[in-house]
Amino acid sequence: MTSHKCDSVIITCIDFRFQPYIDEWLDKQFKAGSYDRISWAGGIKNLDDVMEQIGISHRLHCIKNAFLINHENCGAYGQAETAEKHAQDLKNAAEEIENKFPEVEVKTYYLHLDGTFEQIQALT
């Protein structure tokens, strides 16, 4: 069993414009050192790659929560980028994570250009 654990994994996009908003949100939501932070171009867009990283975090650090944050005006999405596309991708990612890691609770967010975090509800 690992001797170093954290509560959560946070998946975000690499886009520098959103890092100050994400940093502030993380400071308010979490105790320092209580999460793994993974930044990937497009956030959860390349879900297979992200799933591999979540699996490593789960195996090494025994995470219990996953927070997925995609954002408005994401260059990695290109012309396919719409709020609806992000919401669907976030919901699909949450479902896949919950199926593979049933003990991990997933929360999904869409980050707007003004720094507002919008929680995306799971598929029903």
C-alpha positions in Angstrom: 0.0 0.0 0.0 1.2 3.5 -0.8 2.4 5.7 2.0 1.5 8.9 0.2 -2.1 9.6 -0.6 -4.2 12.5 -1.8 -7.9 13.0 -2.0 -8.4 14.1 -5.5 -7.2 14.5 -9.0 -7.8 17.7 -10.9 -7.8 17.6 -14.7 -7.6 20.9 -16.5 -6.5 22.3 -19.9 -3.0 23.8 -20.3 -4.3 27.2 -21.4 -2.4 29.9 -19.5 -5.4 32.3 -19.6 -7.3 30.2 -17.2 -4.6 29.2 -14.7 -5.2 32.2 -12.3 -8.9 31.3 -12.1 -8.1 27.6 -11.5 -5.4 28.4 -8.9 -7.8 30.6 -7.0 -10.6 28.0 -7.2 -8.2 25.2 -6.0 -7.0 27.4 -3.1 -10.7 27.8 -2.0 -11.7 24.2 -2.5 -8.7 22.2 -1.3 -6.1 22.0 1.3 -2.6 22.5 -0.1 -1.0 19.2 -1.2 -4.3 17.3 -1.1 -4.6 16.7 -4.9 -2.8 15.7 -8.0 -3.1 18.3 -10.8 -2.9 17.2 -14.4 -2.9 19.7 -17.2 -3.6 18.4 -20.7 -4.3 20.3 -23.9 -8.1 20.3 -24.3 -8.7 19.1 -20.7 -10.5 15.8 -21.1 -10.7 16.0 -24.9 -8.2 13.1 -25.4 -10.0 10.9 -22.9 -7.8 7.8 -23.4 -4.7 9.7 -22.4 -6.5 11.3 -19.5 -7.8 8.0 -18.3 -4.3 6.6 -18.2 -3.2 9.5 -16.0 -6.3 9.1 -13.7 -5.4 5.4 -13.4 -1.9 6.3 -12.3 -3.2 8.8 -9.8 -5.7 6.2 -8.5 -3.1 3.5 -8.2 -0.3 5.6 -6.6 -2.3 8.0 -4.5 -5.6 6.3 -3.8 -7.8 9.2 -5.0 -11.4 9.3 -4.1 -12.5 12.3 -6.2 -11.9 13.5 -9.8 -12.6 17.1 -10.8 -12.8 17.7 -14.6 -12.5 21.3 -15.8 -12.9 22.2 -19.5 -13.1 25.8 -20.6 -14.6 28.2 -23.0 -12.7 29.2 -26.2 -10.5 26.1 -26.1 -8.0 26.0 -29.0 -7.5 22.2 -28.7 -11.2 21.7 -29.7 -10.8 23.9 -32.7 -14.0 24.5 -34.7 -15.8 21.7 -32.8 -15.6 23.9 -29.7 -19.0 24.7 -28.3 -20.4 24.8 -24.7 -22.6 21.9 -25.7 -19.7 19.8 -27.0 -17.8 20.4 -23.8 -20.8 19.5 -21.6 -21.3 16.3 -23.5 -17.6 15.4 -23.4 -17.5 16.1 -19.7 -20.5 13.9 -19.0 -19.1 11.1 -21.1 -15.7 11.4 -19.3 -17.5 11.3 -15.9 -19.4 8.2 -16.9 -16.3 6.4 -18.1 -14.3 7.3 -15.0 -17.2 6.2 -12.7 -17.5 2.9 -14.6 -13.7 2.1 -14.4 -13.3 3.5 -10.8 -16.6 3.2 -9.1 -15.2 4.4 -5.8 -14.2 7.7 -7.3 -16.7 10.5 -7.3 -16.5 12.8 -10.4 -17.5 16.4 -10.6 -17.4 18.3 -13.9 -17.1 22.0 -14.6 -17.1 24.4 -17.6 -14.9 27.4 -17.0 -16.0 30.6 -18.7 -13.7 33.3 -20.0 -14.7 35.6 -17.1 -13.5 33.0 -14.6 -17.0 31.7 -13.7 -17.1 27.9 -13.0 -20.3 26.3 -14.2 -21.0 22.8 -12.8 -22.1 20.3 -15.5 -24.6 17.8 -14.2 -24.1 14.1 -14.9 -26.0 12.2 -17.5 -29.4 11.0 -16.4 
